[in-house]
Amino acid sequence: MNNYQQILSIAEQCPFSGGKAVYIARGFAEMLNDSIAFDDDICLQQGYYRIQNELKNNKVLNDIDLIPNPANSYADVILNKNYEGICRVKITDVYSKIVFEQSFDCNKKQFRINTTSFFNGMYNVQISVNDNAINVTKLIIVK
């Protein structure tokens, strides 16, 4: 079995049971194959269930970038469109536990998240404007 196949076999595991190695393997697999996407439905077969976030308005748009991703010490939220009001960034871990939440003025069009206190792994990032979710994406932390 070549190295890519070994990495892919680890990356396809449920992160709840495979732990940190699954996220590291997913990061490597995505670097080698940018068309790959992971779905954690396998976790249901193993008896793990995730709590789904409740959103008031789930219009997911690509008007927001999260750079760099994977991140090390910081990640910038960049708004590519003009939004009025208060933007809120909420980051949850794989267990849906909120690990970061902060608001900023949408007119600034950019917000830096300090990720030095985050553990390596994959996080869900929800960006909302005036309590309406406009973007939900993944953030990978690799140190």
Protein Blocks (a to p, Z undefined) as FASTA:
>chain_A
ZZklmmmmmmmpcfklnmmmlmmmmmmmmmmmmkbccdfklmmmnopacdddddfblcdc
fkbccdddddfkbccdddfbdcedjdddddddfkopafbdcdddfklopacddfklpccd
dddddddeehiafbdcdddddZZ
